[in-house]
Amino acid sequence: MTIAGYCVLAVAIVLASALQSSIGFGIGMLAAPIVALVDPALIPATLIMVATLVTLMVVIRERQAIDLSGTGWALIGRVPGTVAGALLLAALPHRALAILLAGVVLGGVVLTSSGWIPAARRRNVVLAGAASGLLGTATAIGGPPMALVWQRNSGAELRGTMSGFFLIGSLLSLAALAATGAVTRHTLWGFAVLFPAAIVGYLLSHLLNRHLNPTRLRWLAITVSAAGAILLIGRELLTM
């Protein structure tokens, strides 16, 4: 990786971590397309490691606001979804994975910006957890399903509940990826050099939570995510 490439990744991780720490999701949607452009081998394992670190810090900060019941039902769906995601990742070639990743981002953009609000009933939460497990393990983008079903929550409750779910879910995903050989020396090195950027992003979120309109932050994330996904698709099509 070149110095310029590292700088691009570090900036992406800072912004994505700040977003995740501020609204409870978005680290994969914002950072994954950029990481895939610079160093595809870091997807999904390194990004999931970074997300695990960020969600752990948010869980500690927002621990009193976590909805334990909702998190539990979502995790029931996450387990089979995680297994399916690991198997899917093992079966997909690089180009197919890149296209899938970009498609997931664009699908998440459409759903999270459409205003559709499904009821947070147990069945819907379990299904969202399963979808999040599959997508999160295969592409490191598991936020949109949970953001949809929990979007009536706000502030500390949203951040805390989603982070509690993603912390346990990310650990499950990493275990599944390790079992299929997707956690390598290169992905561990990627985490080692990028985790300081994640900490900077988390600290930045304290400022964002006080001064930045959450709606504007959400739409900024949606715009950047869509742009990154379109660039990724364009790159794959041009290299065919």
N, C-alpha and C positions, 0 to 999 in steps of 0.2 A: 504494500500500500504506500502510495506517495504521501508526502507531507500535505499537499493540497487536498488529496483524498481524505486524509485523516481530519483535516480542518472542516471539510464539508460534513463528514459524519459527526464530528463533535458538536457542531452548531445544530445539526438536525436532532441529536440526542438531547441537547440542552432545551431546545424549544419543545420537543415531544414530551420530555419529562416534566417540564413546567406545566404543559397542558394536562397531562395525566394527573398531576398533583392538584390541579385547580378544579377540574370537572369530573375526575374519576375514570376517564377513559381517553383514548386518542393516541397513545404512544405508538401503537402499531400502525394506525392509519396514517399518521403524519410521517413517521420515520422509516417505515418498511420500504416504501417505493424508493426513497433516497438511498438507503443502505443497499438495496438490490441493484441500484445503478452503479454504486462505487465498488462494492465487494459482495456479490451474491452469496458467497460461501458463509457469510455471517447470518443469513436467514435460514431458518427461524431461531436457531438455538441462542446466538448471542443476544438478539433483541429480546428474547424471552427472559434471559438472565438479567438484562438491564431492567425490564419491566418488573421482575421479581424484587429487585432492590428498591425501586421507586415505590411499589405498592407496600412493601414492608414499612418504609418510612411514613407513608400516609396512614397506614393502619395504626401505627403507634400514635400518630398525631390525632387521629379522629376516632380512637377506639371506643369512646363512650357513645358515639352516634351510629354504630354499626347495627343493622337489622340482622340479628343472628338467625332468625327463622327464615327470612328470605334467602340469606346466604346458603343455609343448609339445603333448601329445596333446589336452588340453582346448582349446587355441587352434585346432587343426585344425578342430574342430567350431564354434568361435566365429565364424569368418569367414562361412560361409554363413548362420548364424543371425543375425548382425548385419545382413546385407543384407535378409533376410526381415523383420526387426524394423523397419528403416527404411521399407520399403515398406508394411508394415502401419500404421505410425504415420501415413504420408502419406495413407492411404486412410480412416482412421477419423475420424468426427466427435468432438467433445469429449465428449459424453455417453457414447458407446460406449467411448471410451478410459478414462473414469473408471470405468465398470462393469468393464471388462477389468482395470484396475489393481487394483480392490478384489477381484476374483475371483482374481487371481494371488496377492495377499497372503493371502487365506483359504486357497487351495490350498497355498501354502507353509507356512502355519501348521499345516495338517493333516499334511503330509508330514514337516516337521521335528519335529513332536511325537509322531509315531506310533511312533517306534522302528525303522522299517524301515531296514535298512542294506544297500544294494546293493553287490555286490563292485566294487572299484575296478579292474576290468579295462579294457583299452584301449578296447574298444567302448563300455562304459558311460561312460567319461570323455569320449570324443568326443561321444556323444549328450548328455551333461549340458552340455558346452561349447556345443553347438548350441542347446539349450533356453535356456541362460543368455544367449547372444547375442541370441536373438529377444526374450526377455522383458526383458532389460536395456536393449536399444535402444528398444523400444516403450514401456516403463513405468518404467525405471530400477530394476527389481527383478530382478536376475539371480542373487541369492545362493542361493535354495533348491535349485536343481538341483546346484550344486557342493557345497553343504553336505551334501547327501544322500550324494553319492558319495565325499566325502573325510572323512566324520564319524568314521572310525576314527583319523584323525590327531588330535593334541592339541597345545595350547600353541603354542610358537613355530613348529613345522612347519605347523600348520593356518593360523595367521595369515599366515605368510610365503608359503606356496604359494598360498593363495586370493588374497592381495593381489598377488602377481606376475601371476596370471592376470587379475585384475580391472583391474590397471593397464594392461596391453596391450589387454585387451578394451574398457575404457572409452575409450581413445584411438581404437580402431577404431569404436566406436559414435558418438563425437563427429564423426569424419570422415564417417560415413554420414549423420548428422543434418545436418551442414553442407551436404552434397551435395543434400539434399532440402529445404533452406531452414528447418529446424527450429531452427537456432542463430541467434538474433536479438539485436538490441541489448538487448531486455528481459531475455533469459536471461543475457547477459553481465553486465548490471547486477546481476541477482540473485546471480550468483556473486561479484561484487565486494563486495557488502554482507554476504554470508553466509560467506565463507571465513574470517574471524576466528573465527566460532563453531566451524568445523570444526577449527581449530588448538587451540582450547580443549578440545574433545572429545578430540582426540588426546592432549593433555597429561594430561587426566583419566584416560585409559586406563592410564597408568603406575600410578596409585593403585589403580584397579580390579583390575589384574593382580596386585597384591600382596595386596589385602585382600578382594576380593569373590569369593564362590564362583561359578565359571563357570556351573554349572548354574542357580543362581538368576538370574544375569544373562541367560542364554538364555531362561528361562521368563518373565522380565520383558519381554524383547523380544517374545516370542510373544504375550503378553497385550496389550501396547500396540499391536502391529501389528494384531491381530484387532479391537480396539476401534476403531482408526482406519479400518479397512476397512469395518466395519459402519456407522460414522458417515457415511462417504463414500457408501455405497449408499443410506442413508436420505436424505441430502440430495438425491441425484439423483432418487429416487423421489418426494420431496415437491415437486420443481420440475417434474415432468412435466405 
